[in-house]
């Protein structure tokens, strides 16, 4: 899959080699592991490319087999990887995921990784001002002071910034609430889960989250299997999530962001943008891997404009959409 022309969306952040169990059972008894690719920003880039949006991924990997595999996988999804640097001294990060439908414990091995050393000099080799949109997440800010400085500079330089709070408690020792609120307040489009907002700021209902984050022009509060609420232009729009037989939840938020952003760039209505996010999230909920496997295009086209009753009664199972 190849792109033509300069990326219109740049996704900036670390991606790693991820290993998931290749068989059932507790992690300490598993003998077969399957390697994939995991990283919030590259997940968004891959999903955007699948939706026909020219997307680029900006990051750093080690000069090692895992780094080459990560770059090849993201490029294979149709993403421009010309903004990825290869660090000759630092390794590519790795994480282990114990996949389950209710939650997936993750163990990171990323300290001192190539991407954790990304700093403001990244902008010397990537023209962020030429992109319609730059997407980043709170994960990058948590990796190191240099990564945090890069995040701050991106918020200054990019024409339009999408920011996913993406709170990862294992990456923070202190200051997560203040730092992530400060970064989100400077972005144009913000995604945050109600559970994240509760952990960070002690609020979870959408209206209260909006009170904490009044600055972004667009705020999307993701409410898990309940749905998502969009605040924009003084309006509040809620759209319920589809019923899904969940295989594993990691990556669903990234897929939602990609669907929502693609529909936003296409100038679609608030309700359609939320539905586009939900429909992409389904593809991640139905796989053990972090990158979503999209629903068939005809199904997506039908559901985007379905009446509320049809949407509410749709059920995505292992056998298909009913």
KEROTOR-902378 format. One record per residue (C-alpha): x, y, z. Coordinates in pm, whole numbers, padded with zeros to 5 digits. Layout:
N
+--------+--------+--------+
:     xx :     yy :     zz :
+--------+--------+--------+
:      X :      Y :      Z :
...
+--------+--------+--------+
//
This chain:
322
+--------+--------+--------+
:     xx :     yy :     zz :
+--------+--------+--------+
:  00000 :  00000 :  00000 :
:  00154 :  00333 : -00101 :
:  00071 :  00694 : -00034 :
:  00089 :  00969 : -00293 :
:  00187 :  01319 : -00176 :
:  00286 :  01472 :  00154 :
:  00113 :  01334 :  00468 :
: -00180 :  01547 :  00577 :
: -00172 :  01402 :  00929 :
:  00147 :  01344 :  01127 :
:  00131 :  01112 :  01430 :
:  00424 :  01160 :  01668 :
:  00522 :  00907 :  01935 :
:  00687 :  00581 :  02030 :
:  00595 :  00241 :  01890 :
:  00736 : -00084 :  02016 :
:  00754 : -00451 :  01944 :
:  00466 : -00609 :  02135 :
:  00436 : -00974 :  02233 :
:  00098 : -01134 :  02302 :
:  00031 : -01493 :  02412 :
:  00004 : -01738 :  02125 :
: -00196 : -01979 :  02338 :
: -00445 : -01974 :  02624 :
: -00338 : -01982 :  02985 :
: -00157 : -01767 :  03243 :
:  00148 : -01576 :  03118 :
:  00394 : -01777 :  03324 :
:  00274 : -02095 :  03153 :
:  00268 : -01961 :  02797 :
:  00549 : -02092 :  02579 :
:  00448 : -01937 :  02246 :
:  00435 : -01561 :  02197 :
:  00333 : -01369 :  01885 :
:  00518 : -01051 :  01794 :
:  00329 : -00750 :  01666 :
:  00354 : -00371 :  01677 :
:  00212 : -00149 :  01947 :
:  00209 :  00227 :  01986 :
: -00078 :  00472 :  02026 :
:  00033 :  00715 :  01759 :
:  00129 :  00459 :  01496 :
: -00200 :  00279 :  01565 :
: -00381 :  00601 :  01475 :
: -00163 :  00650 :  01166 :
: -00229 :  00296 :  01042 :
: -00603 :  00330 :  01092 :
: -00607 :  00668 :  00917 :
: -00418 :  00524 :  00620 :
: -00676 :  00246 :  00601 :
: -00945 :  00513 :  00581 :
: -00773 :  00682 :  00288 :
: -00609 :  00965 :  00484 :
: -00244 :  01036 :  00398 :
: -00077 :  00972 :  00733 :
:  00282 :  00987 :  00851 :
:  00443 :  00847 :  01164 :
:  00725 :  01040 :  01332 :
:  00937 :  00850 :  01584 :
:  01273 :  00685 :  01655 :
:  01369 :  00319 :  01673 :
:  01687 :  00133 :  01751 :
:  01919 : -00008 :  01488 :
:  01798 : -00357 :  01569 :
:  01564 : -00629 :  01433 :
:  01268 : -00509 :  01642 :
:  01306 : -00154 :  01511 :
:  01320 : -00270 :  01153 :
:  01015 : -00490 :  01207 :
:  00816 : -00203 :  01361 :
:  00898 :  00036 :  01078 :
:  00822 : -00227 :  00814 :
:  00484 : -00307 :  00971 :
:  00375 :  00056 :  00991 :
:  00496 :  00126 :  00637 :
:  00312 : -00184 :  00520 :
: -00011 : -00031 :  00644 :
:  00037 :  00257 :  00402 :
:  00190 :  00507 :  00646 :
:  00473 :  00742 :  00549 :
:  00770 :  00653 :  00774 :
:  01021 :  00904 :  00637 :
:  01002 :  01087 :  00971 :
:  01137 :  00788 :  01167 :
:  01499 :  00815 :  01282 :
:  01723 :  00516 :  01355 :
:  01927 :  00552 :  01673 :
:  02255 :  00356 :  01659 :
:  02301 :  00342 :  02037 :
:  01957 :  00303 :  02196 :
:  01721 :  00006 :  02153 :
:  01367 : -00024 :  02028 :
:  01118 : -00054 :  02314 :
:  00934 : -00378 :  02386 :
:  00622 : -00459 :  02582 :
:  00440 : -00774 :  02685 :
:  00061 : -00789 :  02687 :
: -00156 : -01047 :  02860 :
: -00469 : -01020 :  02649 :
: -00820 : -01063 :  02786 :
: -01165 : -00922 :  02717 :
: -01190 : -00736 :  03050 :
: -00844 : -00579 :  03050 :
: -00490 : -00649 :  02939 :
: -00205 : -00616 :  03190 :
:  00096 : -00464 :  03015 :
:  00463 : -00481 :  03109 :
:  00687 : -00221 :  02948 :
:  01055 : -00263 :  02866 :
:  01113 :  00081 :  02720 :
:  01340 :  00271 :  02962 :
:  01627 :  00424 :  02766 :
:  01463 :  00342 :  02432 :
:  01542 :  00528 :  02112 :
:  01205 :  00705 :  02113 :
:  01242 :  00817 :  02474 :
:  01533 :  01037 :  02362 :
:  01327 :  01229 :  02104 :
:  01348 :  01602 :  02163 :
:  01286 :  01937 :  01993 :
:  01543 :  01860 :  01722 :
:  01286 :  01624 :  01566 :
:  01128 :  01934 :  01416 :
:  01451 :  02006 :  01228 :
:  01379 :  01708 :  01003 :
:  00998 :  01707 :  00997 :
:  00786 :  01992 :  00860 :
:  00492 :  01984 :  01098 :
:  00362 :  02319 :  00975 :
:  00286 :  02162 :  00636 :
:  00048 :  01906 :  00787 :
: -00323 :  01972 :  00826 :
: -00315 :  01801 :  01163 :
: -00060 :  01670 :  01413 :
: -00169 :  01395 :  01650 :
:  00011 :  01318 :  01975 :
: -00068 :  01169 :  02313 :
:  00017 :  01201 :  02678 :
:  00230 :  00889 :  02654 :
:  00506 :  01081 :  02478 :
:  00520 :  01347 :  02748 :
:  00563 :  01073 :  03010 :
:  00869 :  00916 :  02848 :
:  01130 :  01179 :  02934 :
:  01183 :  01553 :  02983 :
:  01308 :  01573 :  02623 :
:  00991 :  01408 :  02496 :
:  00783 :  01646 :  02702 :
:  00969 :  01941 :  02549 :
:  00895 :  01799 :  02203 :
:  00526 :  01776 :  02290 :
:  00524 :  02139 :  02404 :
:  00693 :  02252 :  02083 :
:  00448 :  02057 :  01867 :
:  00162 :  02238 :  02037 :
:  00332 :  02566 :  01944 :
:  00424 :  02484 :  01585 :
:  00141 :  02275 :  01439 :
: -00155 :  02437 :  01267 :
: -00403 :  02197 :  01429 :
: -00327 :  01954 :  01714 :
: -00518 :  01648 :  01822 :
: -00421 :  01524 :  02170 :
: -00522 :  01195 :  02329 :
: -00468 :  01213 :  02705 :
: -00380 :  00841 :  02709 :
: -00292 :  00826 :  03077 :
: -00053 :  00537 :  03148 :
:  00000 :  00527 :  03527 :
:  00303 :  00296 :  03495 :
:  00490 :  00572 :  03310 :
:  00435 :  00844 :  03570 :
:  00586 :  00889 :  03914 :
:  00408 :  01220 :  03986 :
:  00251 :  01523 :  03824 :
:  00044 :  01339 :  03564 :
: -00279 :  01526 :  03633 :
: -00128 :  01874 :  03611 :
:  00095 :  01797 :  03313 :
: -00170 :  01623 :  03105 :
: -00431 :  01887 :  03178 :
: -00184 :  02156 :  03075 :
: -00102 :  01986 :  02746 :
: -00466 :  01908 :  02669 :
: -00567 :  02269 :  02737 :
: -00339 :  02384 :  02454 :
: -00466 :  02135 :  02195 :
: -00748 :  02191 :  01946 :
: -00904 :  01843 :  01961 :
: -00880 :  01636 :  02281 :
: -00976 :  01277 :  02355 :
: -01003 :  01154 :  02713 :
: -01165 :  00852 :  02872 :
: -01403 :  00908 :  03161 :
: -01198 :  00658 :  03363 :
: -00881 :  00855 :  03290 :
: -01048 :  01180 :  03394 :
: -01156 :  01018 :  03720 :
: -00803 :  00900 :  03795 :
: -00639 :  01229 :  03697 :
: -00885 :  01497 :  03807 :
: -01149 :  01324 :  04019 :
: -01436 :  01373 :  03771 :
: -01593 :  01131 :  03525 :
: -01927 :  01259 :  03393 :
: -01879 :  01442 :  03062 :
: -02006 :  01782 :  03178 :
: -01762 :  01783 :  03470 :
: -01477 :  01680 :  03243 :
: -01566 :  01975 :  03019 :
: -01547 :  02201 :  03325 :
: -01191 :  02078 :  03384 :
: -01102 :  02124 :  03014 :
: -01295 :  02426 :  02881 :
: -01015 :  02538 :  02646 :
: -01010 :  02285 :  02356 :
: -01242 :  02373 :  02068 :
: -01332 :  02003 :  02045 :
: -01346 :  01768 :  02344 :
: -01447 :  01403 :  02317 :
: -01516 :  01216 :  02641 :
: -01504 :  00841 :  02580 :
: -01733 :  00647 :  02812 :
: -01628 :  00292 :  02733 :
: -01912 :  00061 :  02629 :
: -02167 :  00334 :  02705 :
: -02065 :  00568 :  02424 :
: -01890 :  00901 :  02373 :
: -01982 :  01266 :  02423 :
: -01862 :  01548 :  02198 :
: -01838 :  01910 :  02312 :
: -01798 :  02164 :  02032 :
: -01920 :  02517 :  01968 :
: -02124 :  02525 :  02287 :
: -02308 :  02205 :  02193 :
: -02297 :  01861 :  02356 :
: -02367 :  01551 :  02145 :
: -02378 :  01195 :  02280 :
: -02365 :  00883 :  02065 :
: -02394 :  00534 :  02219 :
: -02133 :  00272 :  02141 :
: -02217 : -00039 :  01943 :
: -02265 : -00367 :  02127 :
: -01951 : -00575 :  02075 :
: -01833 : -00916 :  02188 :
: -01494 : -00792 :  02305 :
: -01182 : -00998 :  02242 :
: -00937 : -00749 :  02391 :
: -00963 : -00372 :  02447 :
: -00613 : -00231 :  02389 :
: -00601 : -00007 :  02082 :
: -00973 :  00071 :  02075 :
: -00916 :  00430 :  02184 :
: -00660 :  00482 :  01909 :
: -00897 :  00338 :  01650 :
: -01176 :  00562 :  01777 :
: -00951 :  00867 :  01743 :
: -00861 :  00772 :  01385 :
: -01223 :  00729 :  01282 :
: -01326 :  01055 :  01445 :
: -01034 :  01249 :  01297 :
: -01086 :  01115 :  00946 :
: -01453 :  01216 :  00961 :
: -01357 :  01556 :  01106 :
: -01112 :  01625 :  00824 :
: -01388 :  01529 :  00581 :
: -01620 :  01791 :  00734 :
: -01882 :  01546 :  00859 :
: -02150 :  01614 :  01120 :
: -02084 :  01568 :  01494 :
: -02299 :  01254 :  01515 :
: -02135 :  01098 :  01208 :
: -01790 :  01175 :  01348 :
: -01874 :  00997 :  01674 :
: -02018 :  00701 :  01487 :
: -01707 :  00685 :  01268 :
: -01502 :  00663 :  01586 :
: -01718 :  00387 :  01732 :
: -01707 :  00187 :  01411 :
: -01328 :  00198 :  01400 :
: -01304 :  00106 :  01769 :
: -01502 : -00211 :  01699 :
: -01219 : -00328 :  01474 :
: -00972 : -00305 :  01761 :
: -01205 : -00465 :  02016 :
: -01235 : -00771 :  01792 :
: -00862 : -00857 :  01779 :
: -00572 : -00938 :  02013 :
: -00352 : -00697 :  01818 :
: -00330 : -00322 :  01880 :
: -00403 : -00218 :  01521 :
: -00770 : -00239 :  01430 :
: -00908 : -00474 :  01168 :
: -01180 : -00258 :  01008 :
: -01535 : -00367 :  00952 :
: -01639 : -00418 :  00587 :
: -01687 : -00086 :  00411 :
: -02047 : -00158 :  00315 :
: -02133 : -00228 :  00679 :
: -01966 :  00096 :  00788 :
: -02147 :  00295 :  00519 :
: -02484 :  00153 :  00626 :
: -02431 :  00210 :  00997 :
: -02299 :  00566 :  00965 :
: -02643 :  00678 :  00853 :
: -02858 :  00417 :  01028 :
: -03157 :  00531 :  01229 :
: -03110 :  00535 :  01609 :
: -03306 :  00211 :  01658 :
: -03095 :  00019 :  01405 :
: -02775 :  00154 :  01557 :
: -02886 :  00066 :  01911 :
: -02978 : -00292 :  01818 :
: -02668 : -00370 :  01610 :
: -02446 : -00637 :  01766 :
: -02093 : -00718 :  01650 :
: -01999 : -01080 :  01723 :
: -01733 : -01326 :  01615 :
: -01968 : -01436 :  01336 :
: -02024 : -01085 :  01202 :
: -02263 : -00794 :  01239 :
: -02625 : -00868 :  01335 :
+--------+--------+--------+
//
